[in-house]
Amino acid sequence: MTANPVRLALIGRNSAEHIRHASDEMADFLQRRSAVALQCIVDSDVTAGALPDDVELAVVLGGDGSILRACRQFGGQQRPILGVNLGRLGFLADLSPEEFRERILCIERREYRVVHHLMFECEHRTADGSSEVFSGLNEVAILAAASLTMIDIELAIDGERVTTYSGDGLIVSTPVGSTAHSLSAGGPILRQNLQAFVITPVCPHTLTNRPLVDDADCEYVMRVPEAPPGVMLVIDGQIKRPLAAGDTVTVRRASVTFQLARIPGHSFYGTLHRKLGWWGQPQYGRPRSGS
């Protein structure tokens, strides 16, 4: 082993057979590299929070959901994360296992850069005064969900009433989350390291309600005056809580940041080109005679 090997943690879900198999292969590959010290292999179904203090880089196997889970489990002890994509789209986990192996020298030489991204803290306070606080990376969504009815959601920013949205829900998203649920609902794509939140209505009844972008240092408070059974608070698509009339949901900047490791040749716009098919204008052939 070299004098100063890069110290890695390998994180995956043992409950998923294809991820467990990929983790075994990756561990075998890393353990044969003299410039790498594999400090631990973590099952994220149990916990990914208790990493050794000297871990420099967490290699997360799976898709973007695996990164969201690991990021939330790290809590106040965030570590640089490099995602290896075993899922489908993968905006954050944009390296295939083959690309990881091909670029291992960049990792061993510490040629990757770490970009810090906005995370949020979400407080769900119920009408009886109890509260839960969650951290997250992508978005907070209030959704009509199983209520199967249009709902009204009041929004205030820094104590100032903004408007009441009527529709299927409302999403407050970070720039990282702008390519997730918010994008599907018609929200804009934000560069991932911007310091802002996006407020995107879901199927708004009023056509003048459009996505809104505001400062990350603002506090966003949402209320549902009337919440029929089935209305849900959803955080990063993974945490779900029923929402009742009189509950408040507050979103603010977290005290920690998500640390995304980027290796040379991989960038935000490069990922958009690959994942969204941004190859420019379609090339149309000249119509054939008689067609």
Protein Blocks (a to p, Z undefined) as FASTA:
>chain_A
ZZbdcdddddddfklmklmmmmmmmmmmmmmpmkbccfbdcdfklocklgcfklmbdcde
ddfklmmmmmmmnmmmccddddddfblnommlmccfklmmmmmmmmmnopaccddddddd
dddddfkopacddddfkbccddfklnopacdddddeehiafbdcddjbdcdddfklmmmm
mmmnopacddfkbccdddddehifblklccddddfkbccddddfbacehiacdehhlacc
dddehiacdddddfbdcdddddehiafklmmmmmnopnbjaddddddehZZ
